[in-house]
């Protein structure tokens, strides 16, 4: 499968970049609709996206490079060469969230309310973006004889990018339902952290290209941390909301 969709003046345009861009644009449009539905400032939202998306992309790349340092230590210029590929969603989400937090605090708004608005759009963009891995023939799993296995790298393997895409779509549906029945600020963001991480922890165990730190799969460690943090936040905020009503 050719990962290049077409060329513009001799510059290859890859399916991966097109799909990631489409996912981000669709997510932005969905979140913008929710911003307006809740009567929030849409200019603030767009300004936040102009900051959070570039920061998120940069952090996704740096996160990947940090855990593949041996391959970049002798060629630091390539560390910021996005055209070489190699980004990690956890780095992007954490970096983009930090940038968004600083912007919202600067505006004096409620961060968790805005996080709830963005969370469903983020998981939708992730679901779409995983199909970029399909065109790149990457992020696949171990060999299997299951009937839905995909032939990649000379063997039939778990299509882990498909698993994660479907899981993320299911989490997206759940978040959209809770968004219409929200009880407290931060509820949707916490459900995103727990819901996404539960699936990612399981799926990561099937992958062959995990970022590692010694014997540990980094994505699984981060997922456990997000599950714990999201669950505790949800519990305490839920209790707080009950005491206030």
N, C-alpha and C positions, 0 to 999 in steps of 0.2 A: 504494500500500500504506500502510495506516494504521500509523504507528509506535507508537500508543497502544493498549495491550492493553485497559485498562478504567480507570475512575476510582473513587477512594475519597474520598468527601466533597468532590467537585469537584477533587481533585488527580489529574492524569493519571499513570497508571502505564505506563511505556513497556516495550515488548518488550525493548529493549536492556538495561535494568536488570534485568529478570527473567532474561534469558538469562545475563548476566554473573554474577548471583547463583547461578543453578543450577550454572554451571560451577565457581564457587568452592566451593560446598557439596559437589559431587561430588568435586572434587579433595581437599578436606579429609577426606572419608570414606575415600578411597583411601589417602591418606597416613597417616591414623590407623591403618588396618589394617596398614600396613607398619611403623609405629612399634611396634605391639604384636607383630608377627611377629618383629621384631629385639630385642624385650625392652627397648625404651627407655621412657622416662617419658612417658606420654600426656598428663599434666597439663602438662608442660613444652611439649609440642607445641601444645596448645590455647592456652596462654598466649602462645606465640610467634606464633600466628596472630592472636590478638587485638591484637597490636602490629604485626606485619608487614603485615597486610591494609590497615588504615587508612593506615599510612604509605605503602604502595605506591600506593593510590588517590590520595592527596594528591600524591605525586611524579609520578604519571602525568599529573595535571592541570597541575601546575606546569611540567613538561617541555613539554607542549603549548603552554601559554601563553608560555613563554620563546621558543619559535620562531615564535610568532604575536604578538609583542609589539606590533606596530603596531596590531593590532585591540583591544588591551586597555590600552594606555598611558593612554588618556584615561578609562578606567572600571575602576579597580583592583578595585572591589567585584565585578565580573563575573568576575574571574580565578578566584575560588573558588566560583563558582556552578556546581556540577556539573550542575544541571538544564539548563544550556545545551548540554551535550555538549562533547566535545573532550578526549580523553585519549590518551596515547601509551604503548604497552605497554613500550617500552624504559625509560621513566622509572619505570613501575610496578615492573618486575622489578628494576632497579638499586636503587630505594629500598627495596623490600620485602626484598631480599637484605641490604642494609646493616643494616636493622633486625633481621633475623633473626640476622645475624652478631653484633651487639652483645649480643643476648639470650643466644645460645648461649655466647659468651665469658663473660658474666656468670655463667652456670650452670657454667662450667668444663668444658663438654663439647666433643666434637670437631666442629668446624663442618662439615668436609667430609663426615663421616658423615651428618650431618643434611641437608646439601645434597643428598646422593644420595637420601635418602628423599623429599624434597620435589619434586625435579626432574621425575619422571614425572607427578605430579599437576599441576604447574604447566603443562606443555605440554598436558595434557588439558583443563585449564580454558581455556587459550588457544584450543584447537581449537573448543570449544563457544562461547566468547565471540565468535568471529568471526561467528557467525550473527546476533549483534546488529547488525552492520554491514549485513547483508542487510535486516533490517526497517527500518533507518534509511535504506536506499538510499544508502550511503556506502562509502568505501574500495574503489571499483570502478576498473577499468582503462581503458585506451585503447580506442577502437573497433576491432572485429575482425569478420571474416565467418566465424569458426570455428563449427561446428555447435552448440557448447555455450554460445555467447555469450548474455548476458542483456540484455534491453531495459531500460536505465536512462538516465535523463536524456536521453531523446529519441533514443538510438542503441543499437545492439547492441554490447556491450562485454565485455571480459575480466572474468569474475567473480572478481576477485583475492581477495576474502574467502573464496570457496569454495576456491580454490587453496591458500590458507594453512591453512584448516581441514583439508583433506585431508593436506597436508604434515605438519602438526602431529600428526595421528592416526598417520601412518606413523612419525614420530619417537617418539611415545609407545610404540608397539609395540616399537620397537628398544630404547628405554630399559628397558622392563619385562623384556625378555629379558636384557639386560646386568645388570640389578639382581639377577637370580637367579644370575648367573655372574660376580659382581664380583670383581676382583682387588685393588683398592686404593681407599682412601677418596678421593673426589673424581672417580672415573672417570665416574660417571653425570652429575654436574654438568657436567663438561667435555664429554661427549658431547651434553648438552642445548645448551650454548653453541654448539658447532660445528654440530650438526644443525639446530637452529632457524635459526641465522644464515645457513646456506647457502641454505635455502629463502627466507628473508626477503629476502636480497640480490637474488635473481633476481626474486621477485614484486614487490618495491618498484620495480623498473625499469619495470613495466607500469602502475603506478598514476598517477593524475592529481592526487592531493591530498597528495603527499609534503611533509613538513616540510622546508624548505630552509634552507641557510646559504650564501648566494651561489649558486654553480652546483652545489653539492653536495646530494645527498639525504641528510639526516641519518641515516635508518635504514640506508642502505647503508654509510655511514662507520662507524657503531656496529657493524654486523654484521661488517664486516671486522676491526674491533678484537677482537670476541668470538671470531671464527674463529681469529685469530692467538693470542690469549691461551689459549683452550681447547685448541688444538693443542699449544702449547708446554707447558702444564701437563700434558696427557695424556702427552706424550713423556717429560718428565723424571720424572714419577711412575711411569710404566711402567718406565723404566730403574732407578729407585730400588728398585722392588718386585723386579725381577729380581736385583739385587745382594744383596737381603736373603734370597732363597730359595736 
